[in-house]
Amino acid sequence: MPSLDAELLPELDALRAHSRFRERVVTQPQEGAFIERGGRRYLSFASNDYFGLAQFGAAQSMLGAGSSPLVTGYHDALSRLEAALAAAKGTQSALVFGSGYLANLGIIPAIVGKGDLIVADKLCHACMIDGAKLSGAALRRFAHNDMAHLQRLLAVRGEYRRCLILTETVFSMDGDCAPLAALGRIAEQYEALLMTDDAHGFGLIENNPATIQLGTLSKGLGAYGGYVCGSQTLITHLINHARSYIFSTALPASVCEAALASLQHLAHNEALRQKPLMLARRLTQALGLPEAQSPIVPILIGEDAAALAASVALADAGFWVPAIRPPTVPAGTARLRISVTANHTSEQIDALASAMKELLCSI
Ligand SMILES: *Cc1c(COP(=O)(O)O)cnc(C)c1O
């Protein structure tokens, strides 16, 4: 199967030939308007930190990046964070965006466009769909996790240049997982590219076959920002083509350090990584539901008003469980969305289970 890298490399060579190739250099802010970059000290006129406020905060760690990564915003904490993300995912390289939304919006149009085909799971997050629309590629949706439907849609694969399959690893409003191994096989069979959004799967998903592995720092890692992991060539291509990367200020060092600290903490703490899923399974067992596949446990209600009423009843009992309604979920599938975390205790899970049982009997 022709790899994406093999297709991207000549384009990158062409950029080099036209003096259009872009590279990042780690840039460290120094006192005043000075920077250090590539082992040299400069007085910088490249920052958008007009009022010098990035260095004004009580802590140096509040430092704003000052400009986009291709100007002088690519700092040491950012480069260490990218290395740690690539190591965590087992890929050659990683690239950090301003947010998960920005990552999707930038990456999809950098990979596909007019004359290409996108096939996306019906339940894909809004920002994947927004990225797909922005790309100008033809967009088709397959029924949630339905591999037979996906293959029927791929029957027209031959009419398009590139083909991109979009899915989430763990679905944000349903808590179930995509069949990644099957998706990987189908992608190979149809010479398509697989791209996954791991916003809710961090630490849960192993052996992801996707060529393009996106995620966010704002959920499991408790920080902020988006990222993508993949081959060195893919990342270099995105640095040169993803508009939401090129034209947006890099994340502040403080945020990168926070994400790095979370990554290291998780890497060394197996028990912590397991805890949310174990507690979620305790809850599904208590409620007689199918075993939880992730820390997200949806309780399907149906009508919007009924879901709201259920949420209010739980709130009265001291539990804040949001009611999720359209357009976030399809009409007629309003639900309570329980998100279990390592901050919960077994006793608290049991208390919620009792309150839920009482509530579900009464509606
Ligand atoms: C939350 C979420 C995003 C957006 O990530 P942000 O970093 O909050 O912008 C993207 N994809 C999925 C599946 C999400 O749940």
The ligand as an ORCA input file, in Angstrom:
! r2SCAN-3c Opt
* xyz 0 1
  C     -13.408     17.668     23.705
  C     -13.145     17.050     22.386
  C     -12.389     17.711     21.409
  C     -11.920     19.123     21.574
  O     -10.773     19.202     22.352
  P     -10.401     20.614     23.018
  O      -8.973     20.458     23.401
  O     -11.316     20.812     24.170
  O     -10.589     21.659     21.956
  C     -12.092     17.032     20.251
  N     -12.557     15.794     20.026
  C     -13.314     15.136     20.931
  C     -13.791     13.762     20.617
  C     -13.646     15.745     22.126
  O     -14.415     15.107     22.996
*
